[in-house]
C-alpha cells in the first residue's frame, strides 16, 4: 500500500496525497478542513498540530474525538488506518 511509507510525523500532506491519489486534491481537502492556508503551502496552527502527529496518533485522535473516550484506550490497525477500542 502506497500510504504505508508515509506513517511518520510531518508527512500529513504526503500521506493524504497517497490516499486520495492526487496532491492537488489533498491540498484542497486540507484547506477545507482548515489545516492548510489558502496559499496551499502554509500549515495553520491546527494543521501544524496534526502534522506533528503520526498516522497512528491521528487515527486515535479521530476515534477519541468521535467517542469522547481517551485516546489511550484505542488500538491502531495500520492496514486500515483505524483505531478501535481496546478490550
C-alpha positions as MATLAB code, in Angstrom:
seq = 'XXXXXXXXXXXXXXXXXXXXXXXXXXXXXXXXXXXXXXXXXXXXXXXXXXXXXXXXXXXXXXXXXXXXXXXXXXXXXXXXXXXXXXX';
ca = [
       0.000    0.000    0.000;
       1.402    3.392   -1.009;
       0.353    5.121    2.195;
       2.376    2.763    4.369;
       5.558    4.712    3.635;
       4.066    7.972    4.960;
       3.266    6.893    8.523;
       5.528    9.223   10.490;
       5.367   12.743   11.758;
       5.482   15.724    9.373;
       4.012   13.732    6.480;
       0.404   14.913    6.596;
       0.227   16.195    3.006;
       2.212   13.311    1.506;
       0.075   10.702    3.290;
      -3.218   12.270    2.262;
      -1.952   12.691   -1.316;
      -1.094    8.976   -1.405;
      -4.526    8.111   -0.007;
      -6.549   10.213   -2.457;
      -4.149    9.746   -5.382;
      -3.596   13.420   -6.158;
      -1.552   16.085   -4.361;
      -3.799   18.952   -5.511;
      -6.864   17.174   -4.147;
      -5.066   16.561   -0.850;
      -4.213   20.253   -0.586;
      -7.829   21.178   -1.301;
      -9.080   18.775    1.397;
      -6.637   20.160    3.965;
      -7.654   23.718    3.096;
     -11.331   22.813    3.547;
     -10.528   21.261    6.952;
      -8.649   24.399    8.000;
      -5.280   22.661    8.246;
      -3.671   24.480    5.314;
      -3.740   28.189    4.461;
      -5.159   29.493    1.187;
      -1.675   29.614   -0.372;
      -1.584   25.798   -0.263;
       1.831   25.730    1.402;
       1.492   27.116    4.920;
       0.031   24.951    7.670;
      -2.345   26.623   10.101;
      -1.826   26.087   13.852;
      -4.345   23.241   13.697;
      -2.508   21.836   10.686;
       0.823   22.081   12.491;
      -0.644   20.085   15.376;
      -1.973   17.381   13.024;
       1.283   17.322   11.050;
       3.245   16.751   14.273;
       1.274   13.514   14.852;
       1.953   10.116   13.334;
      -0.773    8.333   11.361;
      -1.464    6.232   14.459;
      -1.835    9.291   16.687;
      -4.211   10.941   14.189;
      -6.372    7.792   13.976;
      -6.556    7.521   17.754;
      -7.371   11.243   17.998;
     -10.210   10.861   15.463;
     -11.632    7.906   17.409;
     -11.242    9.732   20.707;
     -12.995   12.821   19.382;
     -15.808   10.736   17.902;
     -16.449    8.700   21.065;
     -15.378   11.063   23.823;
     -13.127    8.343   25.287;
      -9.384    8.863   25.953;
      -7.024    8.143   23.033;
      -5.016    5.757   25.211;
      -7.990    3.386   25.211;
      -7.663    2.650   21.498;
      -5.541    0.244   19.487;
      -4.378    1.011   15.943;
      -4.529   -1.068   12.755;
      -2.042    0.343   10.207;
      -3.513   -1.665    7.322;
      -6.886    0.032    7.672;
      -5.681    3.251    9.341;
      -8.340    2.877   12.011;
      -8.386    2.882   15.779;
     -10.656    0.597   17.766;
     -11.405    0.343   21.485;
      -9.116   -1.905   23.479;
     -10.898   -4.574   25.466;
];
